[in-house]
Structure formats: structure tokens, C-alpha cells
Amino acid sequence: MRALSILLAGALALTVAACDRGAVPDKAPSATAFKHDLPEDVSGYYIPTTVVQVGDWRLHHLFIGQVPDFMAWRDGQRTAGFAPIMMEFETGDKARRTRLIPTAYDVTEDRVRFEASSRELGAVSFEGALDQGALATARRNLGDQGVVLKGRLKVGDRTFDGVSMRWWAGD
């Protein structure tokens, strides 16, 4: 009985931790939902060039990790609150952020597809084209105001066409 209590307490702690990250506890997606084909490094933060806002929530960035991050995720090595591709929104007053962990993704050197779900925003998806020439220029300049990723963002029942993002290496 004591072992069952410890097991239930552990499961509850994991569920609470997932909710605190903004993730919706749900069945695990199949491994085929996660695909990548990245001969080039496209890692970095992709920051919208214009404000994309839904209610109080504003898109802050799309993060794409390095190839080893994708390989580890595909192979089941997952750390709570981290994925090789994530999207973050923040409230208008910047008091709160929600990080979206993918339920599916497909990332190549010229295309990014991301799907997630959150309590605050509902279903979220992004599908865009990655401009390798603009990305190479941005990387050489350690960040650039030029558009490197452009696509369609869906948040709940809202669709934003032509969402443009610039690249930033991060801290």
C-alpha cells in the first residue's frame, strides 16, 4: 500500500509539473509525429517581425534546437519542459509566458511544421518556409532584421497568414 501511495504521489507531481509548463497532459504522440531532415544547422530563436496577438497572448518566439536535440527527442530522451522545437507566447503585460511543447513536428532545411496544444491557447500550429540564404546572412551577422522564416500560424480558431520571423542566436 505504501508503494502505491508513493507511485500515485509521483504521478501527481509529474502531472502538476506538466500543467505548470503549460503542457496539456494527454496521451503520448506516436514517434512518427516527430520528423526531421536537417543536413544544415538551423538552430536559434525565430522572432516575429510584427506583433502576432490572440487575446492577451502575444507570440514571443519559435525555438529550434540543434540536430542532436532532434535525434535525442526522436529516440525518446526527453527532458520536462524542453523539446527540439518549441513556441512561446507571453501575456501583453509580459507577466506570464507559456511554452508549447510539440505534439508533432516536421523540420527540414527549408520547411518548418509545428503542432501543439495549450490550456491558454488551444490548438496551435505553424507551417512555414525557411530561407537558407537569409538564414546564412543572419548567422554571419549574428542576427539580422531580415526575414528568414515565413508562414501561417493558427491559434485556436484564428489564422495569421504571412507571419514573418527573423533569426537570433540567443544569449
Helices and strands as residue ranges (DSSP letters): H 2-20, G 31-33, E 34-37, E 44-48, E 53-54, E 57-64, H 67-74, E 85-91, E 97-100, E 104-108, E 111-118, E 122-130, H 132-140, E 149-155, E 158-168
